[in-house]
Amino acid sequence: QVQLIESGGGLVQAGGSLSLSCAASGGTFNLYALGWFRQSPDKEREFVAAINRGNTGTLYGDSVRGRCNISRDNLKNTMYLELDHLRPEDTGVYYCAATVMGLTRVLKDAKDYTYWGRGTQVTVSL
């Protein structure tokens, strides 16, 4: 069973950038498809980005596409999220998620993920 720990959240000004990391332990990292989701108090959990096992395919949510990059380092057992041109609506708790999956699948539905981190808070101020 894999454990996921997010880091890198905090208070960021609108227009700035953030970099999040998701460190995994207790599992074979390169067996997992990975994703980032976020949730704010007044919204449902929202898909942000996902990446497949082989680091060959990615998907992005509509609200972040064009200003977001997801990546993974299978040697470091870590996934990353970079988000630019931050907006107040990017505020929320960011969660990383993992599930054992075939090499090329990229998953954007939260229900498809088995393992979740506890989240890291990102607050974007004007």
C-alpha positions as CSV (number, residue, x, y, z in Angstrom):
1,Q,0.0,0.0,0.0
2,V,1.4,3.4,-1.0
3,Q,1.4,6.4,1.2
4,L,1.3,9.8,-0.4
5,I,2.4,13.1,1.2
6,E,1.9,16.4,-0.5
7,S,4.1,19.5,0.1
8,G,4.6,22.9,-1.3
9,G,1.3,24.6,-0.5
10,G,1.0,28.0,1.1
11,L,-0.1,31.6,0.5
12,V,0.7,32.9,-3.0
13,Q,-0.2,36.1,-4.7
14,A,-2.4,36.1,-7.7
15,G,-0.4,36.0,-10.9
16,G,2.3,34.1,-9.2
17,S,3.3,30.4,-9.5
18,L,3.3,27.4,-7.2
19,S,5.1,24.1,-7.2
20,L,3.7,21.1,-5.4
21,S,5.3,17.8,-4.7
22,C,3.7,14.4,-3.9
23,A,6.2,12.0,-2.3
24,A,5.2,8.3,-2.3
25,S,6.4,5.5,-0.1
26,G,5.5,1.9,0.6
27,G,4.7,0.9,-2.9
28,T,6.2,0.4,-6.3
29,F,5.9,3.9,-7.7
30,N,6.1,3.1,-11.3
31,L,3.1,0.9,-11.1
32,Y,0.8,3.8,-10.3
33,A,-1.1,6.2,-12.4
34,L,-1.2,9.5,-10.6
35,G,-3.3,12.6,-10.4
36,W,-3.9,15.9,-8.7
37,F,-7.2,17.1,-7.4
38,R,-8.3,20.1,-5.4
39,Q,-11.2,21.1,-3.3
40,S,-12.4,24.3,-1.8
41,P,-15.2,24.6,0.9
42,D,-17.8,25.7,-1.6
43,K,-17.0,23.3,-4.4
44,E,-16.8,19.6,-5.2
45,R,-13.5,18.0,-5.6
46,E,-12.1,19.1,-8.9
47,F,-9.7,17.3,-11.3
48,V,-6.5,19.3,-11.9
49,A,-4.1,17.0,-13.7
50,A,-3.1,13.4,-14.2
51,I,-0.2,11.5,-15.6
52,N,0.3,7.9,-16.6
53,R,2.8,5.3,-15.3
54,G,5.1,5.6,-18.2
55,N,5.3,9.4,-18.0
56,T,4.1,9.5,-21.6
57,G,0.6,10.9,-21.2
58,T,-1.0,13.7,-19.3
59,L,-4.5,15.3,-18.9
60,Y,-5.4,18.7,-17.5
61,G,-8.6,20.1,-16.1
62,D,-10.3,22.8,-18.1
63,S,-9.6,25.4,-15.4
64,V,-5.9,24.9,-15.4
65,R,-5.1,23.9,-19.0
66,G,-2.4,26.0,-20.5
67,R,-0.9,27.2,-17.2
68,C,-0.3,23.8,-15.5
69,N,2.4,21.1,-15.8
70,I,2.3,17.7,-14.2
71,S,5.4,15.5,-14.1
72,R,6.8,12.6,-12.2
73,D,10.2,11.2,-11.4
74,N,10.0,7.5,-11.0
75,L,13.5,7.3,-9.5
76,K,12.6,9.7,-6.8
77,N,9.1,8.3,-6.2
78,T,7.7,11.8,-6.6
79,M,5.1,13.6,-8.6
80,Y,5.1,17.3,-9.2
81,L,2.5,20.0,-10.1
82,E,3.4,23.4,-11.4
83,L,0.7,26.0,-11.8
84,D,1.3,29.5,-13.2
85,H,-0.7,32.7,-13.5
86,L,-2.5,31.9,-10.3
87,R,-6.0,33.1,-9.6
88,P,-8.0,33.3,-6.4
89,E,-10.2,30.5,-7.7
90,D,-7.1,28.2,-7.6
91,T,-7.4,28.4,-3.8
92,G,-8.1,25.0,-2.2
93,V,-6.7,21.9,-0.7
94,Y,-4.6,20.0,-3.3
95,Y,-4.6,16.3,-3.1
96,C,-2.5,13.8,-4.9
97,A,-3.9,10.4,-5.8
98,A,-2.6,7.1,-7.1
99,T,-3.9,3.8,-8.3
100,V,-2.3,0.7,-9.9
101,M,-3.0,0.9,-13.6
102,G,-1.8,-0.1,-17.0
103,L,1.2,1.7,-18.5
104,T,-0.6,4.2,-20.7
105,R,-3.9,5.0,-18.9
106,V,-4.4,8.5,-17.7
107,L,-7.3,8.9,-15.2
108,K,-9.3,12.0,-14.5
109,D,-12.1,10.6,-12.3
110,A,-11.5,10.7,-8.6
111,K,-13.4,7.5,-8.2
112,D,-10.7,5.6,-10.2
113,Y,-8.1,6.4,-7.6
114,T,-7.4,4.1,-4.6
115,Y,-4.8,6.0,-2.6
116,W,-5.0,9.6,-1.5
117,G,-2.7,12.0,0.3
118,R,-4.0,14.3,3.1
119,G,-3.7,17.4,1.0
120,T,-1.8,20.6,1.1
121,Q,-3.6,24.0,1.4
122,V,-3.0,26.6,-1.4
123,T,-4.4,30.1,-0.9
124,V,-4.2,32.6,-3.6
125,S,-4.6,36.2,-2.5
126,L,-5.3,39.3,-4.6
